[in-house]
């Protein structure tokens, strides 16, 4: 097999390897089932477990472990797959930062696939086909046949591995983790198998990035909702308290202005329509479309409605100014209200409605106590 690597100086490195012993190297069509399992995984642990199982089956290695790096470069094994008869003893184990030194991490950040067919190999010197002295330096870090640090080879041997394949998981420019395939005997993988593994590794990276972003967005949403609810907790003036929490609400919905109506008083913050009658008309239109208390429209105003009271007379309207957004970010920057926005609005509405109703109960109890007191005073006066 022959592999060509084009260098930045327009030269090339050409590598020649023996053909792998298996004649039935997988085609890209055979990667469809593993890729479909990636897309269909219910959560990140299942996603990683599926990848571990499928890549080990494709490569034929005895064992596969997936490491995830922490912020301090300590690592944890988050998925594992092993052939029958091979002990599974890595899952859940933690390793210090020194387990993967900085130079090793830099290398695997640049080059996402590394193969060692036999950890007992004897390094061979490059011979320069030139009379220049000294001969020009050659960067082999991208080459499949590039040598490895003796310390790393020793660590593989101590683990009982005579062959390895390592895939990097790089998310947004950072080494998120490593997929490490280990084998008790020497094992050579051909180019096609390596290419299929690299393809699955890249799709795993995209899936992880998307799912981790959703997790971050969910955590952000929950945090903002909690801050908003805390501001309105036990507030007697819901309208004023809502304006106090206005920035959190605007951040939650990527919005530019807010209008809140509570106790017949309409208040605003940020960029909103100036006409009270127009705001109330928008609220009335959206209230009619909101059986669960939440609705959104793009016109005549770009607004999201949340009902605070059962009849919808008290409400929150959140506005987006698309002209302002287009001027700041250019054409095509307009946002549409999504199902995630509506779900976040519904969760927030339920929390705030419960607090508004609790406030109304407190008010009713206070009025009742005052009436009882006055009735008692009147009875004493009559006696």
HELIX and SHEET records of a PDB file:
HELIX    1   1 UNK A   28  UNK A   31  5                                   4    
HELIX    2   2 UNK A   32  UNK A   40  1                                   9    
HELIX    3   3 UNK A   44  UNK A   59  1                                  16    
HELIX    4   4 UNK A   97  UNK A   99  5                                   3    
HELIX    5   5 UNK A  102  UNK A  110  1                                   9    
HELIX    6   6 UNK A  150  UNK A  158  1                                   9    
HELIX    7   7 UNK A  191  UNK A  232  1                                  42    
HELIX    8   8 UNK A  238  UNK A  244  1                                   7    
HELIX    9   9 UNK A  246  UNK A  253  1                                   8    
HELIX   10  10 UNK A  276  UNK A  288  1                                  13    
HELIX   11  11 UNK A  322  UNK A  329  1                                   8    
HELIX   12  12 UNK A  339  UNK A  382  1                                  44    
SHEET    1   A 2 UNK A   2  UNK A   6  0                                        
SHEET    2   A 2 UNK A  12  UNK A  16 -1                                        
SHEET    1   B 6 UNK A  94  UNK A  95  0                                        
SHEET    2   B 6 UNK A  75  UNK A  82 -1                                        
SHEET    3   B 6 UNK A  63  UNK A  69 -1                                        
SHEET    4   B 6 UNK A 174  UNK A 183 -1                                        
SHEET    5   B 6 UNK A 163  UNK A 171 -1                                        
SHEET    6   B 6 UNK A 113  UNK A 116 -1                                        
SHEET    1   C 5 UNK A 265  UNK A 270  0                                        
SHEET    2   C 5 UNK A 257  UNK A 262 -1                                        
SHEET    3   C 5 UNK A 315  UNK A 319 -1                                        
SHEET    4   C 5 UNK A 303  UNK A 307 -1                                        
SHEET    5   C 5 UNK A 294  UNK A 297 -1                                        
END                                                                             
